[in-house]
């Protein structure tokens, strides 16, 4: 990776050329500069092909909902790009078929630029599909150890993109990570391989209740040459003792209230970032089954399959609400395409230390009171 500092105007001119060039695959603008706030929290750009022809698609998010627009290449797209470049975003991440360019605006207003050569092979001339830009090279030794079928690579890439969107460019050193309920740990190792390229030092602990998984995963760490930085513990989420207080907590597909246990530990550790992909949901579903729904929502819980699906939504909505009440900014996003797994929701949280508002407290209280439920996470948080 090449890293250099250069004037902001020069850097934005380079970014503009990449965004409007023929090799763009994806770009994301996020964060804010010191003392300034952009009009939107995040913007994502990518080329798309519609029935009416090629377009530059720009999806902006104001923190409440995404807004998608498609611009005709040329002056229309250029004007839209210029408007985004005028926003005081703190970070730009631009992927093309030839390279990946990451820009971070420093406190002094300069640009710190990271450049990586693209790992993917360019698409054949005239092909409509652009080359896939993997955040972890398919040739990485990890895939030789864990296996690298297309579905697993897609899931790993989707996870790493969510991770990249959560973390700032300026990471703490060392960056301390815990993966609660890590299972066979292929996402644990993927996180380490990706983060190790971004931070000066990364320490990872994977936690799983099964001793045989610990032994297996320790062996894999040795095979991958990262046993000094990646270790594993056999134990429960609620009782595990770590050698450090984690900056980043992962809980990917932890079953039922194991997700709540992971979130409660993250809050207790005051972790700076949390990524949780819930799996099955039984706790709230069982509470809904034992009581009538408030009017006029009886139809939502009358049939078992509808009650279960609604319970999933209610459970994760209450989890997000409780995280906000405990000083986190929370996004709920798609983890991986639903074609690959029905459990594709991801809670992505960043600690802000901002106290909850009266409206947030009232909304949570009204929701739990109206439905007559007590979330497991609320009980664990006391």
PyMOL commands that set and color helices and strands:
alter all, ss='L'
color gray80, all
select helices_A, chain A and resi 8-20+75-85+141-146+150-166+186-196+211-223+257-269+283-289+298-302+304-325+358-371+376-381
alter helices_A, ss='H'
color red, helices_A
select strands_A, chain A and resi 2-6+24-30+42-50+53-61+66-72+91-96+99-105+111-117+175-180+202-208+230-234+248-252+273-277+328-334+345-351
alter strands_A, ss='S'
color yellow, strands_A
deselect
rebuild
show_as cartoon
